[in-house]
Structure formats: C-alpha cells, structure tokens
Amino acid sequence: MASSMRSLFSDHGKYVESFRRFLNNSTEHQCMQEFMDKKLPGIIETDILSLAGFLYCEIDLQILSKVQAQYPGVHINNEVVEPSAEQIAKYKEVASNCQEGHLISLFPPFQMLYYVKDIPATLKFFHSLLGANAKILITVVSGTSGWDKLWKKYRSRFPQNDLCQYVTSSDLTQMLDNLGLKYKCHDLLSVMDISDCFIDGNENGDLLWDFLTETCNFNSTAPPDLKAEILKDLQEPEFSIKKEGKVLFNNTLSFIVVEA
C-alpha cells in the first residue's frame, strides 16, 4: 500500500462531500423512507426508543417525527454526536422547527457503530440504558451487500490508520448473539450508481471512489494495481448489477431492532 494513502475520516470536509455524493447517487434515503413508512410505526409502540447506527440529518428527523406522531405532545430529548461542525449546525437549524412537549429519551449517534473501537461494549452500554419495552434501532449495511465483499477482500490494503471497523449486519448479529441479546433483522434493497467511477477524471466518480474505499483522494494516491483490481470486481455480479447502461453497486441495508 502506498504510504501517501490516508483515511477519508482524517478530512471531515472531504468525508462530508463524498458522503453527499453517495447519497445523491444511491437509493439509501428511499430505502430508509420505505422502512419508516412500513415497519417503524409498529416498532415504536414503546415508552422509550433508542436509536444507534447509520443515520443522516433529514432521515433522523423524519424518524423523530414518527415518534412524535405516535406520542403527541411528548418532548423529544435528542442527543447528537457528530465530529463535523457543519453537520451539527445544519442539524440544529432543521431541528429548531420541532415542536415541544413532555420528555422521551433518544440516543442517535450518526454512523457511530462504524467508528467505535469496541463495538460489543458499545452495544452492551446502549442496551443497559433501555427501559422496559424499549428498543435499539441499528441501521447498518447488510452482510449481503457489495460492501461486505469489498471490505473483506480489500480492507487490509486500505489506509491502516482508518478508524472504520468495516462492520456489516453479519458482524453485528454475531456480536448480539454472543451478548445474548434478542433482536430482529430487516433487510431492504438499495443500490448506488457508481457508473462515474469508470470515467477517468470525473469529479463525482473520484468522490465516490473515496467513499467506497474510505480513502482521501483514492484515485491520485492508490497504487494502480489496487485500483485496477477493485475496478474489475465492482463490475462482478456479487458486487453490482448492470442496468440500462449503469453500474449499480449493491448497497442493501439492514435494520436491526434490539429488544430490551
């Protein structure tokens, strides 16, 4: 691995921009919206809901609105952990329009489980905070997704100073089993259009490469043989499908509901 390769997480601004490109080129929000419309109303029939996983400002607030609709007049105390000052400011701006009422406790760390050192200990801690009938909602990429194949094959060749744990639902369910916690796992199909990754010099493609590999400026710092190998794999059926001239990466998500 070239020494010039560094973690995308080392540059918050670049990370946020690559994440935006990911959202713009994927069906992730549509996938989450489907879950909220079809599954979430039944899940939030409880006094306290704890959220932990891979969320984003607009989607997170939509989930909170579902909780508020379930409990009219209830005040929601929402604690956010986010390293980007820009994202915190945006979150505060949108959240300032929320109505007030009585107290309900929620704990929604953005993308938290991908970036903690001890995931089992974190799961155990959040579970210890739950009241009777409460639930934790974990949103993470599925073990059936292209991410699982990409990370298992190439993580050792990505920046070794990266904080990302490269975990999928397969890893988390195994951890939950080891902890003896009860859960249900829901998979929802999602794709990301990575067609621009195959166009040299394409800005959108370059940022998608950064997000795919968790590497800042991957195209200009990665060894040519590494990029060539990944480029070839991204076209294989276990990673992506080809439809209407586009290459669609398997971005399937898992929603894991952990019982108290």
C-alpha positions as CSV (number, residue, x, y, z in Angstrom):
1,M,0.0,0.0,0.0
2,A,1.4,3.4,-0.9
3,S,2.3,5.5,2.1
4,S,0.5,8.5,0.7
5,M,-2.9,6.9,1.1
6,R,-4.7,8.3,4.1
7,S,-8.1,7.7,5.7
8,L,-11.0,9.7,4.4
9,F,-12.0,10.2,8.1
10,S,-8.9,12.3,8.5
11,D,-10.5,15.1,6.4
12,H,-14.0,15.8,7.7
13,G,-14.8,18.2,4.9
14,K,-13.9,15.7,2.2
15,Y,-15.8,13.0,4.1
16,V,-19.0,15.1,4.2
17,E,-18.7,15.9,0.5
18,S,-18.1,12.3,-0.5
19,F,-21.0,11.2,1.7
20,R,-23.3,13.7,0.0
21,R,-22.3,12.3,-3.4
22,F,-23.0,8.8,-2.1
23,L,-26.5,9.9,-1.0
24,N,-27.1,11.7,-4.3
25,N,-26.1,8.6,-6.3
26,S,-27.9,6.0,-4.1
27,T,-31.4,4.9,-3.1
28,E,-30.4,4.9,0.6
29,H,-32.9,7.6,1.6
30,Q,-35.7,5.9,-0.3
31,C,-34.8,2.7,1.4
32,M,-35.0,4.3,4.8
33,Q,-38.2,6.0,3.9
34,E,-39.8,2.7,3.0
35,F,-38.7,1.3,6.3
36,M,-40.2,4.2,8.2
37,D,-43.5,4.0,6.4
38,K,-43.9,0.3,6.6
39,K,-42.0,-1.0,9.6
40,L,-41.3,1.8,12.1
41,P,-44.9,2.5,13.2
42,G,-45.1,-0.9,14.7
43,I,-41.6,-0.7,16.3
44,I,-42.2,2.5,18.2
45,E,-45.1,1.2,20.2
46,T,-43.0,1.7,23.3
47,D,-42.2,4.2,26.0
48,I,-38.6,4.8,25.1
49,L,-36.9,4.3,21.7
50,S,-33.1,4.3,21.4
51,L,-31.5,4.7,18.0
52,A,-27.9,3.8,17.1
53,G,-26.4,3.4,13.7
54,F,-26.1,4.9,10.3
55,L,-28.4,7.9,10.1
56,Y,-28.4,11.4,8.5
57,C,-30.0,14.7,9.5
58,E,-33.1,14.6,7.3
59,I,-33.8,10.9,7.8
60,D,-33.1,11.1,11.5
61,L,-35.6,13.9,12.0
62,Q,-38.2,12.0,10.0
63,I,-37.8,9.1,12.4
64,L,-38.2,11.5,15.3
65,S,-41.3,12.9,13.7
66,K,-42.7,9.3,13.6
67,V,-42.1,9.0,17.3
68,Q,-43.7,12.4,17.9
69,A,-46.7,11.4,15.9
70,Q,-47.0,8.2,18.0
71,Y,-46.8,10.3,21.2
72,P,-48.5,13.7,20.5
73,G,-47.3,16.4,22.8
74,V,-44.3,14.5,24.1
75,H,-40.9,16.4,24.2
76,I,-38.1,14.6,22.5
77,N,-34.6,14.9,24.0
78,N,-32.3,14.1,21.1
79,E,-28.6,13.9,21.8
80,V,-26.3,14.0,18.7
81,V,-22.6,13.0,18.4
82,E,-21.1,14.4,15.2
83,P,-17.5,15.5,14.5
84,S,-18.4,17.9,11.7
85,A,-19.3,21.4,12.9
86,E,-21.1,21.9,9.6
87,Q,-23.4,19.0,10.1
88,I,-24.1,20.0,13.7
89,A,-25.1,23.5,12.5
90,K,-27.3,22.0,9.8
91,Y,-29.0,19.6,12.3
92,K,-29.7,22.4,14.8
93,E,-31.2,24.6,12.0
94,V,-33.6,21.8,10.9
95,A,-34.4,20.6,14.4
96,S,-35.2,24.1,15.6
97,N,-38.6,23.7,13.9
98,C,-39.6,20.7,16.1
99,Q,-42.5,21.2,18.5
100,E,-42.0,20.9,22.2
101,G,-43.9,18.8,24.8
102,H,-43.1,16.2,27.5
103,L,-39.9,14.1,27.8
104,I,-38.9,11.0,25.9
105,S,-35.2,9.9,25.7
106,L,-33.4,9.1,22.4
107,F,-29.8,8.4,21.7
108,P,-29.0,8.7,17.9
109,P,-25.2,8.7,17.2
110,F,-24.6,9.3,13.5
111,Q,-22.7,6.4,11.8
112,M,-21.4,5.6,15.3
113,L,-21.0,1.8,15.1
114,Y,-18.7,2.1,12.1
115,Y,-16.2,4.2,14.1
116,V,-16.1,2.9,17.7
117,K,-13.2,0.8,18.9
118,D,-15.2,-1.7,20.9
119,I,-18.5,-2.4,19.3
120,P,-19.7,-5.2,21.7
121,A,-19.0,-2.9,24.7
122,T,-20.9,-0.1,22.9
123,L,-23.9,-2.4,22.2
124,K,-23.9,-3.6,25.8
125,F,-23.8,0.0,27.1
126,F,-26.7,1.2,25.0
127,H,-28.7,-1.8,25.9
128,S,-28.1,-1.1,29.6
129,L,-29.8,2.3,29.1
130,L,-33.1,0.9,27.9
131,G,-36.2,0.9,29.9
132,A,-38.9,-1.7,29.9
133,N,-40.2,-2.4,26.3
134,A,-37.6,-0.1,24.8
135,K,-35.7,-0.9,21.7
136,I,-32.5,0.0,19.9
137,L,-32.7,0.5,16.2
138,I,-29.3,-0.2,14.4
139,T,-29.0,0.8,10.8
140,V,-26.0,-0.7,9.0
141,V,-25.0,-2.1,5.6
142,S,-26.1,-5.7,5.1
143,G,-23.9,-8.7,5.1
144,T,-25.4,-9.5,1.7
145,S,-24.3,-6.1,0.2
146,G,-21.4,-5.3,-2.0
147,W,-19.8,-3.5,0.9
148,D,-19.3,-6.9,2.7
149,K,-17.4,-8.3,-0.2
150,L,-15.4,-5.2,-0.8
151,W,-14.3,-4.8,2.8
152,K,-13.5,-8.4,3.4
153,K,-11.3,-8.6,0.3
154,Y,-9.6,-5.2,0.4
155,R,-9.7,-3.7,4.0
156,S,-6.1,-4.8,4.6
157,R,-5.0,-2.7,1.7
158,F,-6.9,0.4,2.7
159,P,-5.3,3.0,5.0
160,Q,-4.3,1.3,8.2
161,N,-4.8,4.4,10.2
162,D,-8.5,4.3,9.3
163,L,-10.9,4.4,12.2
164,C,-13.6,2.5,10.3
165,Q,-14.4,-1.0,11.6
166,Y,-15.9,-2.2,8.3
167,V,-18.8,-3.9,10.1
168,T,-21.9,-5.2,8.4
169,S,-25.1,-6.8,9.7
170,S,-23.4,-10.2,9.7
171,D,-20.8,-9.0,12.2
172,L,-23.4,-7.2,14.4
173,T,-25.8,-10.1,14.6
174,Q,-22.9,-12.4,15.7
175,M,-22.0,-9.8,18.4
176,L,-25.6,-9.6,19.6
177,D,-25.8,-13.4,19.7
178,N,-22.6,-13.5,21.8
179,L,-24.1,-10.9,24.2
180,G,-27.3,-13.0,24.4
181,L,-29.5,-10.1,23.2
182,K,-32.8,-10.6,21.4
183,Y,-33.2,-8.9,18.0
184,K,-34.9,-8.9,14.6
185,C,-33.1,-8.1,11.4
186,H,-34.9,-6.5,8.4
187,D,-33.1,-6.2,5.0
188,L,-34.1,-3.6,2.5
189,L,-32.7,-3.4,-1.0
190,S,-30.7,-0.3,-2.0
191,V,-28.2,0.5,-4.8
192,M,-25.6,3.1,-5.6
193,D,-24.9,4.3,-9.2
194,I,-21.1,4.0,-9.5
195,S,-21.0,4.5,-13.3
196,D,-19.0,7.7,-12.9
197,C,-16.2,5.7,-11.2
198,F,-15.4,4.2,-14.6
199,I,-14.8,7.6,-16.2
200,D,-11.2,9.0,-15.7
201,G,-11.1,12.5,-14.3
202,N,-14.8,12.5,-13.3
203,E,-15.2,14.6,-10.1
204,N,-18.3,12.7,-9.0
205,G,-16.6,9.4,-9.7
206,D,-13.5,10.5,-7.7
207,L,-15.6,11.3,-4.7
208,L,-17.5,8.0,-4.9
209,W,-14.1,6.2,-5.0
210,D,-13.2,8.0,-1.8
211,F,-16.4,6.9,-0.1
212,L,-16.1,3.3,-1.4
213,T,-12.6,2.9,-0.2
214,E,-12.6,5.1,2.9
215,T,-9.6,6.8,1.4
216,C,-9.0,10.5,0.8
217,N,-8.1,11.2,-2.8
218,F,-8.0,7.5,-3.6
219,N,-7.6,8.0,-7.4
220,S,-4.5,10.1,-7.0
221,T,-2.8,8.2,-4.2
222,A,-3.8,4.5,-4.6
223,P,-1.4,2.0,-6.3
224,P,-2.6,1.4,-9.9
225,D,-2.8,-2.3,-9.4
226,L,-5.2,-1.8,-6.4
227,K,-7.5,0.4,-8.3
228,A,-7.5,-2.0,-11.3
229,E,-8.4,-4.9,-9.1
230,I,-11.3,-3.1,-7.4
231,L,-12.5,-1.6,-10.7
232,K,-12.7,-5.2,-12.1
233,D,-14.5,-6.5,-9.0
234,L,-17.0,-3.7,-9.0
235,Q,-18.4,-5.0,-12.3
236,E,-18.9,-8.5,-11.0
237,P,-22.4,-9.8,-10.0
238,E,-21.5,-10.2,-6.3
239,F,-20.8,-6.5,-6.1
240,S,-23.0,-4.8,-8.6
241,I,-25.7,-5.2,-11.3
242,K,-25.7,-3.6,-14.7
243,K,-29.0,-2.0,-15.8
244,E,-29.8,0.5,-18.6
245,G,-26.1,1.2,-19.1
246,K,-25.4,1.9,-15.5
247,V,-23.4,0.0,-12.9
248,L,-25.4,-0.2,-9.7
249,F,-23.5,-1.2,-6.6
250,N,-25.3,-3.4,-4.0
251,N,-26.0,-1.0,-1.1
252,T,-28.5,-3.2,0.7
253,L,-29.2,-2.1,4.3
254,S,-30.1,-3.9,7.4
255,F,-32.3,-2.5,10.2
256,I,-31.7,-4.4,13.4
257,V,-34.2,-4.0,16.2
258,V,-32.7,-5.0,19.6
259,E,-35.2,-5.8,22.4
260,A,-34.7,-4.6,26.0
